Amino acid sequence: MRDHTHTLDFMQPFTSGQNAQPAGWPYHPESMARHDQHPTLPQARPAGICAGPGHILIYGNPAFHAQFGSRCIGMPAREVMVDLPETAFALFDAVLDRGRPLARWIEREGQDWRLTATPRRDPATELVDGIAFHLRAREDGPNAERGSATT
């Protein structure tokens, strides 16, 4: 299992002494938008990680478990995510085969959702061994506040 605790270091403001920051550092906490104040929270965005060509689920965030069930880990995505169209799994297959991120709009429960998937690589071999993915409802997109939707 990989330890990713160090990856959060880049999110912390640089300090060396009393509130010192590098010149030109754009970090202004009082002006940064908080994701938890958005009407649709990230908890409503299912995300997960699949391994191998069978897309066996090895991780699901709380939103994933809420929407697809808490006993889905270790099962093929096609058997768990039954409300997704076949084009979603074609995207998973393409990401695994091509080794590059892809995204597409899919219809789910009568709504448009953006499915984004990215390859996961074995650090020892650099071979693609799985995918990470997330779903985001169209009305939860960056242009939703302006009333426009992107395709």
MIGU-934143 format. One line per 8 residues: their letters; for each residue x, y negated, z negated of N, C-alpha, C, CB. Coordinates in nm, 4 decimals, always signed. Each point is the difference from the previous one (the first is absolute). Glycine has a CB too. Example, Ala and Ser with C-alpha at 12.3 -4.5 7.8 and 13.67 -1.06 7.14 Angstrom:
as) +1.3190/+0.5690/-0.7800/-0.0890/-0.1190/+0.0000/+0.0900/-0.1200/+0.0000/-0.1892/+0.1173/-0.1246  +0.1542/-0.2223/+0.1966/+0.0820/-0.1190/-0.0060/-0.0770/-0.1090/-0.0730/+0.1184/+0.0628/+0.2145
# end
This chain:
mrdhthtl) +0.0845/+0.1185/+0.0000/-0.0845/-0.1185/+0.0000/+0.0886/-0.1243/+0.0000/-0.1845/+0.1242/-0.1224  +0.1520/-0.2175/+0.2032/+0.0784/-0.1218/+0.0112/-0.0380/-0.0979/-0.1105/+0.0182/+0.0336/+0.2483  +0.0824/-0.1078/-0.2966/-0.0249/-0.1030/-0.1000/+0.0003/-0.1341/+0.0716/+0.1065/+0.1379/-0.1866  -0.2225/-0.2039/+0.1916/-0.0129/-0.1262/+0.0727/-0.0107/-0.1205/-0.0934/-0.1107/+0.1255/+0.1840  +0.1440/-0.1077/-0.3110/-0.0134/-0.1118/-0.0929/+0.0891/-0.1173/+0.0384/-0.0564/+0.1626/-0.1791  +0.1701/-0.1356/+0.2427/+0.0900/-0.1075/+0.0396/-0.0571/-0.0855/+0.1121/+0.1897/+0.1427/-0.0697  -0.2844/-0.0935/+0.1443/-0.0529/-0.0755/+0.1130/-0.0806/-0.1209/-0.0445/-0.0052/+0.2101/+0.1308  -0.0364/-0.2132/-0.2552/-0.0762/-0.1145/-0.0487/+0.0898/-0.1177/-0.0364/-0.1726/+0.1579/-0.0839
dfmqpfts) +0.3052/-0.1343/+0.0785/+0.0922/-0.1068/-0.0366/-0.0105/-0.1198/+0.0932/+0.1521/+0.1717/-0.0934  -0.1737/-0.1483/+0.2236/-0.0043/-0.1104/+0.0949/-0.1188/-0.0909/-0.0236/+0.1153/+0.1437/+0.1644  -0.2153/-0.0983/-0.2384/-0.1194/-0.0799/-0.0232/+0.0177/-0.0971/-0.1164/-0.1361/+0.1876/+0.0902  +0.2431/-0.1729/-0.1655/+0.0225/-0.0836/-0.1168/+0.0792/-0.1240/+0.0398/-0.0055/+0.2026/-0.1499  -0.0287/-0.3200/+0.0946/+0.0786/-0.1190/+0.0312/+0.1416/+0.0145/-0.0545/-0.2087/-0.1406/-0.0032  +0.3052/+0.0885/+0.0780/+0.1393/+0.0041/-0.0418/+0.0192/-0.0968/-0.1154/+0.0759/+0.0624/+0.2330  -0.0139/-0.0150/-0.3380/+0.0325/-0.0898/-0.1104/+0.1418/+0.0279/-0.0448/-0.2415/-0.0113/-0.0731  +0.3132/-0.0910/+0.0505/+0.1341/+0.0086/-0.0559/+0.0113/-0.1190/-0.0937/+0.1022/+0.1187/+0.2061
gqnaqpag) -0.1328/-0.0964/-0.3286/-0.0069/-0.1107/-0.0927/-0.1436/-0.0458/-0.0148/+0.2325/-0.0693/+0.0610  -0.2516/-0.0496/-0.1079/-0.1323/-0.0542/-0.0279/-0.0746/-0.0341/+0.1290/+0.0860/-0.0899/-0.2174  -0.1754/+0.1774/+0.2650/-0.0859/-0.0220/+0.1163/+0.0758/-0.0383/+0.1272/-0.1753/-0.0686/-0.1587  +0.2996/+0.1124/+0.1732/+0.0779/-0.0317/+0.1193/-0.0476/+0.0850/+0.1175/+0.1984/-0.0624/-0.1431  -0.2053/+0.0014/+0.2602/-0.0376/+0.0708/+0.1216/+0.0903/-0.0460/+0.1126/-0.2397/+0.0224/-0.0772  +0.2627/+0.0645/+0.1766/+0.0845/-0.0418/+0.1123/-0.0593/-0.1210/+0.0721/+0.0778/+0.2370/+0.0267  +0.0096/-0.3156/+0.0335/-0.0455/-0.1174/+0.0746/-0.0938/+0.0434/+0.1115/+0.2138/-0.1224/-0.0537  -0.3240/+0.0523/+0.0692/-0.0955/+0.0300/+0.1052/-0.0921/+0.1163/-0.0310/+0.1644/-0.0884/+0.1561
wpyhpesm) -0.1571/+0.1410/-0.2757/-0.0847/+0.1137/-0.0377/-0.1455/-0.0438/+0.0003/+0.1854/+0.0998/-0.1400  -0.2737/-0.0335/+0.2175/-0.1372/-0.0470/+0.0158/-0.0963/+0.0543/-0.1063/+0.0463/-0.0166/+0.2426  +0.0021/+0.0748/-0.3490/-0.0877/+0.0629/-0.0984/-0.0649/-0.1060/-0.0889/+0.1436/+0.2073/+0.0030  -0.2757/-0.2196/+0.0093/-0.0765/-0.0931/-0.0815/-0.1210/+0.0745/-0.0542/+0.0783/-0.2011/+0.1360  -0.0690/+0.2601/-0.2544/-0.1089/+0.0849/-0.0493/-0.1335/-0.0717/-0.0112/+0.1700/+0.1274/-0.1222  -0.1681/-0.2561/+0.0926/-0.1271/-0.0708/-0.0151/-0.0711/-0.0209/+0.1330/+0.0941/-0.1128/-0.1997  -0.0204/+0.1181/+0.3111/-0.0634/-0.0220/+0.1291/-0.0249/+0.1289/+0.0778/+0.1093/-0.2212/+0.0043  -0.0620/+0.3324/-0.0569/-0.0176/+0.1268/+0.0712/-0.1414/+0.0529/-0.0221/+0.2460/+0.0515/-0.0246
arhdqhpt) -0.3075/-0.0024/+0.1322/-0.1347/+0.0570/-0.0099/+0.0076/+0.1316/-0.0762/-0.0705/-0.1102/+0.2174  -0.0268/+0.1325/-0.3024/-0.0050/+0.1251/-0.0757/-0.0951/+0.0953/+0.0695/+0.0509/-0.1198/-0.2166  -0.0020/+0.2418/+0.2447/-0.0836/+0.0972/+0.0688/-0.1181/+0.0436/-0.0845/+0.1998/+0.0766/+0.1237  -0.1897/-0.0884/-0.2561/-0.1111/+0.0454/-0.0839/-0.1141/-0.1017/-0.0060/+0.1640/+0.1306/-0.1344  -0.1484/-0.2467/+0.1996/-0.1076/-0.0975/+0.0048/-0.0781/+0.0077/+0.1310/+0.1339/-0.1473/-0.1499  -0.0902/+0.2331/+0.2409/-0.0690/+0.0199/+0.1276/-0.1261/+0.0811/-0.0269/+0.2185/-0.0092/+0.1318  -0.3277/-0.0190/-0.0617/-0.1248/+0.0710/-0.0271/+0.0075/+0.1501/+0.0233/-0.1157/-0.2067/+0.0610  +0.2019/+0.2529/+0.0285/+0.0172/+0.1432/+0.0179/+0.1388/+0.0367/-0.0485/-0.1598/+0.0055/+0.1970
lpqarpag) +0.1647/+0.0672/-0.3034/+0.1254/+0.0323/-0.0651/+0.0748/+0.1117/+0.0716/-0.0998/-0.0730/-0.2147  +0.2311/+0.0796/+0.1976/+0.0767/+0.1096/+0.0583/-0.0479/+0.1370/-0.0490/+0.1951/-0.1544/+0.0168  -0.2649/+0.1602/-0.1297/-0.0531/+0.1265/-0.0489/-0.1008/+0.0588/+0.0971/+0.0369/-0.0775/-0.2334  -0.0861/-0.0024/+0.3274/-0.0956/+0.0485/+0.0995/+0.0706/+0.0423/+0.1281/-0.1746/-0.1499/-0.0973  +0.3066/+0.1519/+0.0957/+0.0784/+0.0353/+0.1183/+0.0681/+0.1342/-0.0210/+0.0364/-0.2432/+0.0523  -0.0967/+0.3511/-0.0016/+0.0613/+0.1313/-0.0201/+0.1340/+0.0114/+0.0727/-0.2285/+0.0986/-0.0250  +0.3240/-0.0366/-0.0419/+0.1323/+0.0223/+0.0569/+0.0506/+0.1355/-0.0466/+0.0482/-0.2488/+0.0061  +0.0380/+0.3074/+0.0753/+0.0534/+0.1297/-0.0377/+0.1256/+0.0349/+0.0768/-0.2288/+0.0714/-0.0557
icagpghi) +0.2831/+0.0445/+0.0212/+0.1184/+0.0533/+0.0656/-0.0288/+0.1451/+0.0355/+0.1559/-0.1578/-0.1264  -0.1225/+0.1942/+0.2508/-0.0164/+0.1371/+0.0488/+0.1366/+0.0552/+0.0394/-0.2355/-0.0497/+0.0814  +0.2489/+0.1825/-0.0946/+0.1245/+0.0666/+0.0376/-0.0259/+0.0996/+0.1113/+0.0891/-0.0291/-0.2325  +0.0045/+0.0333/+0.3274/-0.0003/+0.1017/+0.1036/-0.1043/-0.0173/+0.1073/+0.0866/+0.1472/-0.1684  -0.0811/-0.0587/+0.2696/-0.0929/-0.0088/+0.1123/-0.1443/+0.0319/-0.0376/+0.1885/+0.0605/+0.1464  -0.2104/+0.0058/-0.2584/-0.1360/+0.0271/-0.0470/-0.0570/-0.1144/-0.0813/+0.0546/+0.2405/-0.0010  +0.0253/-0.3462/-0.0187/-0.0410/-0.1185/-0.0767/-0.0556/+0.0403/-0.1370/-0.0503/-0.1214/+0.2155  +0.1315/+0.1952/-0.2906/-0.0379/+0.0415/-0.1346/+0.0140/-0.1204/-0.0922/+0.0736/+0.2403/+0.0424
liygnpaf) -0.1803/-0.2732/-0.1133/+0.0013/-0.1168/-0.0895/+0.0884/+0.0282/-0.1204/-0.2322/-0.0646/+0.0742  +0.3281/-0.0262/-0.0961/+0.0871/+0.0127/-0.1169/-0.0167/-0.1173/-0.0961/+0.1623/+0.1277/+0.1400  -0.2340/-0.2319/-0.0962/-0.0268/-0.1143/-0.0874/-0.1238/-0.0726/+0.0506/+0.2463/-0.0240/-0.0566  -0.3253/-0.0265/-0.0365/-0.1115/-0.0881/+0.0310/-0.0116/-0.1039/-0.1103/-0.1208/+0.1839/+0.1261  +0.1021/-0.3090/-0.0890/-0.0160/-0.1033/-0.1024/-0.1392/+0.0131/-0.0653/+0.1583/-0.1558/+0.1274  -0.1875/+0.0804/-0.2314/-0.1306/+0.0108/-0.0660/-0.1187/-0.0213/+0.0940/+0.1110/-0.0783/-0.2060  -0.0994/-0.0145/+0.3017/-0.1093/-0.0214/+0.0962/-0.0192/+0.1233/+0.0878/+0.0476/-0.2473/+0.0004  +0.0610/+0.3132/+0.0365/-0.0099/+0.1216/+0.0790/-0.0747/+0.1084/-0.0784/+0.2149/-0.0591/+0.1189
haqfgsrc) -0.1759/+0.0778/-0.2442/-0.0655/+0.1014/-0.0836/-0.1474/-0.0330/-0.0218/+0.2188/+0.0450/-0.1136  -0.2498/-0.1728/+0.0980/-0.1395/-0.0399/-0.0198/-0.0846/+0.0291/+0.1234/+0.0764/-0.1776/-0.1580  -0.0178/+0.1614/+0.2770/-0.0773/+0.0164/+0.1227/+0.0040/+0.1411/+0.0579/+0.0454/-0.2370/+0.0443  +0.0621/+0.3111/-0.0711/+0.0126/+0.1322/+0.0617/+0.0054/+0.1147/-0.1013/+0.1183/-0.1109/+0.1869  -0.1168/+0.0795/-0.3157/-0.0007/+0.1042/-0.1016/+0.1329/+0.0115/-0.0718/-0.1685/+0.1204/+0.1336  +0.1614/-0.0769/-0.2573/+0.1194/+0.0072/-0.0841/+0.0749/+0.1320/+0.0139/-0.1129/-0.1528/-0.1578  +0.0565/+0.2481/+0.2297/+0.0650/+0.1306/+0.0145/+0.0565/+0.0213/+0.1410/-0.1555/+0.0900/-0.1741  +0.1872/-0.1960/+0.2423/+0.0398/+0.0095/+0.1394/+0.1495/+0.0231/+0.0202/-0.1901/-0.1470/+0.0511
igmparev) +0.2719/+0.1225/-0.1505/+0.1444/+0.0158/+0.0157/+0.0318/+0.1467/+0.0284/+0.0438/-0.1960/-0.1553  +0.0406/+0.2169/+0.2553/+0.0371/+0.1348/+0.0410/-0.0868/+0.0548/+0.1118/+0.0801/+0.0369/-0.2289  -0.1783/-0.1135/+0.2715/-0.0897/+0.0440/+0.1069/+0.0300/-0.0761/+0.1288/-0.1776/+0.0562/-0.1699  +0.1454/+0.0019/+0.2866/+0.0170/-0.0728/+0.1260/-0.0930/-0.1211/+0.0071/+0.0671/+0.2143/+0.1122  -0.0149/-0.3240/-0.0593/-0.0790/-0.1229/+0.0105/-0.1287/+0.0226/+0.0788/+0.2112/-0.1331/-0.0129  -0.2064/+0.2158/+0.1164/-0.1194/+0.0252/+0.0817/-0.1123/+0.0645/-0.0809/+0.1477/+0.0247/+0.1995  -0.1132/+0.0493/-0.3035/-0.1014/+0.0657/-0.0832/-0.0518/-0.0910/-0.1104/+0.1086/+0.2178/+0.0493  -0.0324/-0.3186/-0.0827/-0.0374/-0.0898/-0.1093/-0.0695/-0.1255/+0.0523/+0.1931/+0.0868/-0.1336
mvdlpeta) -0.1397/-0.1427/+0.2404/-0.0481/-0.1276/+0.0520/-0.0999/+0.0263/+0.1130/+0.2184/-0.1142/-0.0628  -0.3259/+0.1835/+0.0290/-0.0946/+0.0485/+0.0998/-0.0819/-0.1116/+0.0663/-0.0112/+0.2106/-0.1301  +0.0057/-0.3285/+0.0685/-0.0772/-0.1083/+0.0621/+0.0825/-0.0822/+0.0987/-0.1383/-0.0091/-0.2058  +0.2652/+0.0453/+0.2262/+0.0816/-0.0698/+0.0989/-0.0167/+0.0662/+0.1361/+0.1655/-0.0672/-0.1781  -0.1654/-0.0134/+0.2843/-0.0108/+0.0581/+0.1349/+0.1292/+0.0711/+0.0394/-0.1626/-0.1805/+0.0642  +0.1551/+0.2634/+0.0360/+0.1174/+0.0743/+0.0478/+0.1111/-0.0948/+0.0445/-0.1502/+0.1877/+0.0715  +0.1149/-0.3086/-0.0267/+0.1030/-0.0954/+0.0429/+0.0927/-0.0383/-0.1153/-0.1581/-0.0876/+0.1735  +0.1096/+0.0952/-0.2968/+0.0856/-0.0295/-0.1154/+0.1112/+0.1039/-0.0109/-0.1945/-0.1073/-0.1196
falfdavl) +0.1581/+0.2331/+0.1385/+0.0992/+0.1063/-0.0110/+0.0913/+0.0035/+0.1228/-0.1606/+0.1318/-0.1409  +0.1102/-0.1769/+0.2540/+0.0853/-0.0154/+0.1184/+0.1075/-0.1054/-0.0282/-0.1924/+0.0654/+0.1533  +0.1562/-0.1706/-0.2275/+0.0965/-0.1018/-0.0398/+0.1049/+0.0611/-0.0927/-0.1761/-0.1798/+0.0235  +0.1323/+0.2591/-0.1227/+0.0942/+0.0677/-0.0899/+0.0976/+0.0845/+0.0808/-0.1730/+0.0038/-0.1836  +0.1210/+0.0751/+0.2784/+0.0834/+0.0866/+0.0835/+0.1017/-0.0822/+0.0798/-0.1896/+0.1652/+0.0157  +0.1444/-0.2764/+0.0417/+0.0876/-0.0842/+0.0816/+0.1118/-0.0618/-0.0838/-0.1929/-0.0485/+0.1520  +0.1617/+0.0039/-0.2733/+0.1022/-0.0575/-0.0879/+0.1032/+0.1066/-0.0348/-0.1673/-0.1647/-0.0944  +0.1215/+0.2831/+0.0626/+0.0907/+0.1092/-0.0334/+0.0876/+0.0369/+0.1209/-0.1675/+0.0862/-0.1689
drgrplar) +0.1084/-0.0801/+0.2886/+0.0740/+0.0377/+0.1205/+0.0957/-0.1091/+0.0479/-0.1927/+0.1430/+0.0628  +0.1472/-0.2683/-0.0636/+0.0794/-0.1099/+0.0549/+0.0973/-0.0608/-0.1001/-0.1885/-0.0462/+0.1512  +0.1582/+0.0617/-0.2805/+0.0888/-0.0552/-0.1019/-0.0034/-0.1502/-0.0111/+0.1415/+0.1924/+0.0380  -0.2568/-0.2523/-0.0035/-0.0126/-0.1457/-0.0150/-0.1404/-0.0335/-0.0496/+0.1700/-0.0396/+0.1847  -0.1855/-0.0743/-0.2516/-0.1307/-0.0375/-0.0545/-0.1006/-0.0293/+0.1103/+0.1142/-0.0921/-0.2013  -0.2389/+0.1244/+0.1736/-0.1096/-0.0292/+0.0917/-0.1231/-0.0384/-0.0810/+0.0930/+0.1601/+0.1733  -0.1863/-0.2292/-0.1076/-0.1252/-0.0393/-0.0650/-0.1102/-0.0017/+0.1040/+0.1233/-0.1374/-0.1731  -0.2467/+0.1519/+0.1258/-0.1161/-0.0073/+0.0892/-0.1236/-0.0262/-0.0844/+0.1073/+0.1576/+0.1681
wieregqd) -0.2110/-0.2086/-0.1013/-0.1293/-0.0163/-0.0639/-0.0769/+0.1308/+0.0134/-0.0024/-0.2495/+0.0490  -0.0638/+0.2893/-0.1578/-0.0861/+0.1172/+0.0027/-0.1334/-0.0375/-0.0633/+0.1993/+0.1584/-0.0108  -0.3015/-0.0801/+0.0404/-0.1286/-0.0215/-0.0656/-0.0137/+0.1020/-0.1116/-0.1050/-0.0909/+0.2130  +0.0666/+0.0411/-0.3290/-0.0156/+0.0844/-0.1179/-0.1202/-0.0511/-0.0781/+0.2498/+0.0511/-0.0104  -0.3437/+0.0368/-0.0134/-0.1204/-0.0353/-0.0758/-0.0695/-0.1230/+0.0585/+0.1050/+0.0977/-0.2053  -0.1076/-0.1068/+0.3379/-0.0677/-0.1102/+0.0674/+0.0742/-0.1316/-0.0029/-0.2063/+0.1122/-0.0568  +0.3312/-0.1128/+0.0100/+0.0794/-0.1220/-0.0060/+0.1299/+0.0204/+0.0756/-0.1021/-0.0613/-0.2217  +0.1609/-0.0484/+0.2663/+0.1312/+0.0055/+0.0632/+0.1082/-0.0048/-0.1069/-0.0905/-0.1111/+0.2077
wrltatpr) +0.1876/+0.2010/-0.1936/+0.1130/+0.0083/-0.0912/+0.1283/+0.0001/+0.0811/-0.1374/+0.1262/-0.1706  +0.2398/-0.1906/+0.1185/+0.1323/+0.0018/+0.0623/+0.0800/+0.1114/-0.0672/-0.0070/-0.2515/+0.0540  +0.0481/+0.3490/+0.0242/+0.0832/+0.1092/-0.0484/+0.1427/-0.0281/+0.0448/-0.1931/+0.1672/+0.0077  +0.2839/-0.1761/-0.1021/+0.1412/-0.0238/+0.0273/+0.0785/+0.1172/-0.0559/-0.0299/-0.2525/-0.0058  +0.1214/+0.3058/+0.0843/+0.0829/+0.1120/-0.0446/+0.1448/-0.0259/+0.0383/-0.1942/+0.1597/+0.0225  +0.2837/-0.1161/-0.1075/+0.1428/-0.0172/+0.0236/+0.0716/+0.1303/-0.0313/-0.0145/-0.2464/-0.0539  +0.1213/+0.2773/+0.1264/+0.0702/+0.1257/-0.0265/+0.0781/-0.0050/-0.1304/+0.0158/+0.0378/+0.2451  -0.0030/+0.0765/-0.3073/+0.0864/+0.0171/-0.1167/+0.1143/+0.0904/+0.0431/-0.1928/-0.0301/-0.1668
rdpatelv) +0.3124/-0.0082/+0.1321/+0.1180/+0.0745/+0.0431/+0.0694/+0.0665/-0.1184/+0.0282/-0.1591/+0.1914  +0.0213/+0.2785/-0.1675/+0.0816/+0.0698/-0.0989/+0.1308/-0.0780/-0.0114/-0.1055/+0.2299/+0.0517  +0.1423/-0.2761/-0.1708/+0.1208/-0.0827/-0.0106/+0.1284/+0.0748/+0.0350/-0.1171/-0.1297/-0.1746  +0.1177/+0.2608/+0.1609/+0.1218/+0.0762/+0.0294/+0.0189/+0.0219/+0.1492/-0.0225/+0.1122/-0.2203  -0.0869/-0.0932/+0.2932/+0.0109/+0.0337/+0.1419/-0.0475/-0.1107/+0.0930/-0.0303/+0.2348/-0.0651  -0.0434/-0.3320/+0.0120/-0.0628/-0.1068/+0.0789/-0.1087/+0.0517/+0.0934/+0.2138/-0.1245/-0.0126  -0.2527/+0.2504/-0.0021/-0.1092/+0.0550/+0.0802/-0.1339/-0.0403/-0.0610/+0.1449/+0.1947/+0.0709  -0.2427/-0.2223/+0.0137/-0.1335/-0.0342/-0.0475/-0.0620/+0.1254/-0.0600/-0.0270/-0.1830/+0.1754
dgiafhlr) -0.0124/+0.1737/-0.3022/-0.0574/+0.1167/-0.0683/-0.1424/-0.0238/-0.0492/+0.2297/+0.0627/-0.0679  -0.2849/-0.1799/+0.0975/-0.1361/-0.0298/-0.0429/-0.0383/-0.1413/+0.0386/+0.0239/+0.1605/-0.1892  -0.1384/-0.2028/+0.1381/-0.0485/-0.1351/+0.0273/-0.0568/-0.0615/-0.1275/-0.0502/+0.0631/+0.2393  +0.0521/-0.1939/-0.2431/-0.0721/-0.0771/-0.1015/-0.1062/-0.0790/+0.0755/+0.2034/-0.0166/-0.1594  -0.3207/+0.0020/+0.1007/-0.1097/-0.0668/+0.0700/-0.0839/-0.0803/-0.0969/-0.0036/+0.1821/+0.1703  -0.0716/-0.2762/-0.1159/-0.1018/-0.0697/-0.0790/-0.1133/-0.0451/+0.0912/+0.1745/-0.0764/-0.1662  -0.2895/+0.0579/+0.1040/-0.1212/-0.0462/+0.0678/-0.0394/-0.1347/-0.0583/-0.0772/+0.2382/+0.0438  +0.0330/-0.3276/+0.0444/-0.0446/-0.1324/-0.0447/-0.1237/-0.0367/+0.0795/+0.2362/-0.0716/-0.0618
aredgpna) -0.3434/+0.0385/-0.0077/-0.1245/-0.0395/+0.0661/+0.0216/-0.1302/+0.0770/-0.1365/+0.1139/-0.1804  +0.0673/-0.1272/+0.2940/+0.0157/-0.1207/+0.0825/-0.0288/-0.1264/-0.0811/-0.0645/+0.1326/+0.2038  -0.0404/-0.1293/-0.2863/-0.0332/-0.1204/-0.0771/+0.1005/-0.0292/-0.1106/-0.2382/+0.0431/+0.0504  +0.3329/+0.0464/-0.0691/+0.1053/-0.0184/-0.0990/+0.1304/-0.0434/+0.0669/-0.1087/+0.1727/-0.1468  +0.1029/-0.2059/+0.2743/+0.1194/-0.0380/+0.0737/+0.0422/-0.1427/-0.0268/-0.0644/+0.1614/+0.1732  +0.1820/-0.1981/-0.1241/+0.0517/-0.1349/-0.0254/-0.0824/-0.1104/+0.0636/+0.2225/+0.1006/-0.0145  -0.2990/-0.0704/+0.1193/-0.0796/-0.1017/+0.0669/-0.1449/-0.0044/-0.0508/+0.1460/+0.0290/+0.2003  -0.1788/+0.0545/-0.2963/-0.1379/+0.0079/-0.0492/-0.0468/-0.1311/-0.0603/+0.0342/+0.2414/-0.0426
ergsatt) +0.0564/-0.3132/-0.0239/-0.0392/-0.1254/-0.0634/-0.0361/-0.1065/+0.1023/+0.1473/+0.0561/-0.1915  -0.0910/-0.0445/+0.3135/-0.0295/-0.0969/+0.1054/-0.1206/+0.0409/+0.0815/+0.2402/-0.0580/+0.0094  -0.2907/+0.1791/-0.0365/-0.1188/+0.0455/+0.0711/+0.0295/+0.0609/+0.1347/-0.1234/-0.1735/-0.1170  +0.2519/+0.1972/+0.1470/+0.0326/+0.0629/+0.1282/+0.0606/+0.1358/-0.0259/+0.0361/-0.2237/+0.1092  -0.0504/+0.3105/-0.0130/+0.0573/+0.1348/-0.0113/+0.0964/+0.0220/+0.1150/-0.2077/+0.0874/-0.1152  +0.3172/-0.0219/+0.0838/+0.0973/+0.0296/+0.1041/-0.0196/+0.1411/+0.0496/+0.1623/-0.1605/-0.1007  -0.1157/+0.1866/+0.2185/-0.0089/+0.1357/+0.0547/+0.1361/+0.0596/+0.0153/-0.2078/-0.0590/+0.1182
# end
